[in-house]
Amino acid sequence: MKKEPYFGSVRFFKNMILLAVILMVLIPTVMVVVRGNQLEKLEQQEANMRQELESVSAELLEFQEEESKELGVDVISYQTMYPDFYAPEPLTATEEASKVIYLTFDDGPSERTVEILEILREKDVKATFFVIGRTDEDSLNLMKEIVEEGHAIAMHTYSHRYTDIYASVEDYLADMYKLFVLIRDTTGVEPSIFRFPGGSINGYNKGVYQQLEAEMLRRGFVPYDWNLSSGDASGTKASAAQIINNVVGPAKKLDRGIVLMHDSEPKTSTVEALVPMIDQLSELGFTFDKLTSAVKPVLFGYRD
């Protein structure tokens, strides 16, 4: 009798549901314990929580392996990589607030981050920073400041080298895990959201983008593309006026927008555009917020 393929089968999705249920039960329970105990025991409890999650992941993997052997197929090898590389909370991504703009900045920290943070502080606006793997002292301090100021810190790969990270699922996971650890160890935050360099579908990842997105989602991480582009990534340097027009004009037709901007040393026009952009979007009736894993993402459509 022909054996049913494991991946995409009913058993496969039952296993995924099992993982989701385990995480939904385990994480809130552990967090309640953490909050209720004394402060001096916090580090030990966090370590215990991490150990519990790793144990659950290992048990589920063992269960999948047994099911796969029964069906005569192999578990995908990259699913066994980095057992602690999972989002810290259950995946929801269903909130879809009206008249909200999410300002996002890719590629930092940089020389521009301090200026961006100062403007956001003055305008009382929260934003999202998709950072890369910068390990100098200034960059590490800026990552801490992003978190301390109440903004979201998110993953954008460690190296940002397209040909390397998109060579395979294994290469992508290795790079992202390195950034996950850097953010966690620097800020104390385990990021749960990420952005693919070049967007979820681009000229470099067309052979693996479906597997990449599926694996990151399986691990509980939520990807975010954009529906408003500032144009500040183009080869020709965009002026502040162009950046404002690129965002504010199209925003008039949207109920909510995720704005793509960049945080790197050359992007002085982005900084210049930020105050008038915020003011004009406010005049259109928008409020501002940071992305969380509960916010429904904007994603580029799959191509056949």
N, C-alpha and C positions, 0 to 999 in steps of 0.2 A: 504494500500500500504506500502510495506517495505521501511523504511526511510534509506536514504544513510548515511553511517558513516561519521561523520564530519571530523575526522583527516585522512588525505590522500585524502580528497575529493577536487573537483574543488574549492569549496568555501573556504576551508582551505588554499589552495595555493594562492587564490586571496587575502585573508587576509594577508598572509605573504608578498606578493608583495606590498600590500598597506603600510605595515609597512616599508618596504625597501624604497619605494618612499618617504614617509613622512620624514624618517631620512635623505635620500640623499638631500632633499630640505632644510630641517630645519637646519641641522648642518652647511653646508657651509654658509648659509645666516647669521646665528648668529655669526659665526667666523669672517665674513667680518665686521659686526657691531662692534664686540669686538676690532678688530685691528684698526678700524677707529676712535674710541672714545678715550677720554683722559684716561691716565693711572690710575688716581685716581678713575675712574668709573669701572675699570676692575672687581673687586670683585663682585659688584652688577650685572654686566652684566653676569658673570659666573653663579651667583645664578639664574638669570632670565632664562638662557639657560637650567640649570638643571630642573627648574620648568616647562619649556616648554616641555622638553623631557618626564618628568614624566606625564605631562598632556596628551601628545600624546599617551604614553603607556597606560594610564588609559582609554582614549577614544577608542583605538583599542581593549582593553580587554572588554570594555562594548559592543562594536560592536560584538565581538566574542561570548560573552555570549548570546546576543539576537539571533544571528544566531544559536547557539547551542540549545537554548530553542525551536526554531522553528523546529529544526531537532530532538528534543527529546534526546539530549546528553548533557553531562556536560563538561565544560572547565576543562582541567587537572589542579588540584589545584596548583601545583608548578609553573605554569605560572603566578600566581598572586603574587608570592613571590618577594620581593625586587624590587620595580618598578624603582629604580635608578641603578640597576645592569645590565647595557647595555654597549656595547662597544661604545667608544666616536666617532667613525667614521663608515661610511657604510662599510659593508663587501665586499672586492674585491677578494683578495687572488688569483691573476692570474699571477703575475710576475714570470718568470722562467728564470732568468739570467744564462748564460753559464759560466762555469769554475769559480764558486764561492763556497767558503766554509763558512758555518755559524757555528762558534764556540759557543756552548751553555754550560752553567754551571748550574746544578741543586742543590737545597738544601741549598744555602747560604741565607744570608751572614754568613761568618765564619771567623775563624782566618786566612784562606788562601786567603780571598778576596783581602786584601791589596796587597799581592804578585802577584796575578793574574792581578789586575788592573795596577800594576807597569810594568809588562811585556807587557801587551797590549798597554800601553802608549809608551813604548820604541819601540815597533814594529809597531806602528801606525796602530793598528788593532782594529776594533770594534767587540763586541761580544754581546751575549744575556744571561741574568741572570734570570733563573726561580727560584724565591725566595720563601721562606716559611715564616711563621709568627713568626719572632724573634723580640722582642720588647725592648731588652736592648738598652742602649744609643749607644753603639758601632755599633750594627747592624743597627739601624736607620740612623746613620751617614753614614754607608757604602751604604745603599740604596740611600741616597742622592748623594753620590760620584759616584755611578754607573751611575746615570742620568746626573750628571754634567760632567762626562767624555765622554758623548755622546753615551753610550751603551744603549741597550734596557733592560728595566726591565719588567718582565713578571710573571704570576701567576703559582704557583706549589702546591696550596692548603696551608691553614694556618697551619693545624696540622700535615699533612703528615702521618696520621695514617690510613693505608689502610682499616682496618676493620670498622672504623668509617665512613670515607668519602664515601665508596662504599656500605654502608648499604642500601641507597635509594637515589633517585634523590634529595629529600628534604634535606637530610644530606649533600650531596655533595654541593648543592647550598649554604647552610648555611655556610659551611666552606670556600668556595671560596669567598663568599661575604665579609666575615670577612677580608680576605686577600686583596681583592679589596679596601676596605675602608682604611686599614692600608697603602697600597702603595700610594693611592690617598692623604691621609692626611699627609703622611710623605714627599713625593717627589713632590706633585702637579701634578703627572702624573696619568691619568686613564688608566691602562693597557688594551690592546685589544687582547693580545695573551696569551696562556696558554699551559701547558703540564700536562697531566694526570700522577700522580705518577705511575710508572711501565709501562707507555705507555698507549695508548688509549684502548688496549685490554690486559688484564692480568688476572691472576688467581683469583683476588678479585672482579673484576667488570663484570664478564662474564654475570651476570643476568641483568645488567642495562646499559651496555656501550652504546648501541644504543640510549637509551633514554637520557643519559647524553650528548652524542655528539650532538644529535639533538637539545636539549634544549639550550646548550651553543652556537651553531651556530645560533639558532633562536634569541638569544640575541646579535648576532653580533661578538662573540668571536671566534678566529681562533685557533684550536689545532695544535700542532707540535710534531710529533714523531721524529725519526731519522733514517738515513740510514748508519751512521758510528758510531760505539760504541767504546769508548776508552778501555772498559773493566775494568775501575777503580771502578765499583760498585760491582765487584765479591767478594765473601767471602775471597778468598785468595788475599792478597795485590799484585796488579800488579806492576811490576817494570816500571821505566820510559821507558826503551827500549821496553818492551812489549806494553805499551800504544802507543808509536810512531808507532810500527809495526801494531797494530790493526787499526790505522787510515790511515796511509800513504799507506800501501799496497792496501787495498780495494779502496782507493780514486783514484787509477790509472785507475780503470774501470768505474769511474763515471764522469758525466759532472758537477754535483753540489752535494754538500754534507752537511748534517746537522749532526754535531758531538756531541755526547752525552759525557759530562764530568761532574764531580761533584766537588762542592765547599763546602768542609767540613773539619774540623780540621785534620782528619787522612790522607787526600789526598795529602801528600807531593810529591808523585811520579807524580801526575798530574801536579803540578807546575814545577817540574824538566823536565817534558816532553814537556812543552809548547813551549819554544823557539825553540828547534830543530824541533818540529812538524811544527811550522809555517814556518820555513826556508825550510824544505823539501817539504811542500805543495806549497810554493811559487816557488820552483824550477820546480815543475810539471806544472806551469803556472796558478795556482789558485790565485785569489784575495779573499779578506775577507770582509764580511759585517755582519751587525746585521739583525735579523729578524724583519719584520714589518707585519702588517695584510694584506699588499699587496702581500707578498711573497707566492707563491703557496706552501702549506705544503706537507711534507712527512707524510703519515698516514698508519698505519698498516691496512691490509685488513680485512673487516668483515668476521666472520665465521658463517656458517649456524648453 
